């Protein structure tokens, strides 16, 4: 696992919201979301997409780490339904 300082530096290099795709705000703090990539070295370098909250270092909400940008955005924008599911 990377030190938290490295994780936030990676988030800071993320790309801002696209005009085409509206990212929902953070479900925990309401902050702005960013789409970004990270490279994992396991054992070969692999790029992974994720979406995370950029509001502050206190909120570390993140979703994704998958191989497509659209997939990461879809995961972030999906919200659980309220009440009991059937």
N, C-alpha and C positions, 0 to 999 in steps of 0.2 A: 504494500500500500504506500502511496506517495504521501509526503508531508502535506499538510493542509495548505501551506503557503504555495506550493507548486500547483495544487488543484485550483486555487483562486487565480493564479497567474494564467493558467490555461483558460479559465472562464473569461478573463479580461480580453483575451485575444479572439474570443468568439465573434460571430457575425450577428449584427442586429437583425431585428425582424424584417422579413421580406414584405414588400408591399402587397404581394399576391396572397401570402399566407398570414392570417392573423393568429398569433399565439395568445392563448388565454393567460391571464395573470397567474402568478404563483398561488396555488390553492391554500398555502399556509399563511403568507404575509401580504399577498396582493401585489407584490413587486413585479417589475418587468422581466420577461423571460428572454433568454438568448439561446441561439442555436450555435453549437460549436463542435469541433472534432478533437479527438485525442488519438495519440498513437500508442498502442500497447505492443510490447515486445515479448510475445509468447508463442513459440520461439522466434517466429518471423514478425517483422513490423506489420501491424494491422491498424488501419484507420477505423475509428468508431465514432458515430454521431450521437449526440446527446443534447438535451435541452435542460437548462437550469435557471434558477432564480438569480438575478443580478442585483437585488436590492441592497444587500449588505452581507458582511461576513457572518452575521448571526443566523441567516437563513441559508441552509445548504441543500435546499430541495433540488433534486435532479432526477431526470427520467431518460432512459434510452440506453446508450452504449450499444447501439446496433449498427448494422452496416449501411443503412440508408438514411438520408436527411429527412425524407418524407415520413419514414417510419418513426423516427424519433419525435417529429412534430405531432404525428397522430397519437403517439403514446402520451405526450405531454397534455394535449388538448382533451383527451378522454377523461371523463370524470365518472366516479361511481354514482349510481342512482341512489337516491335517498330512500329510506325504508327497507323493508325486507324484500329481497328478490325472490321470484318464483321460477 
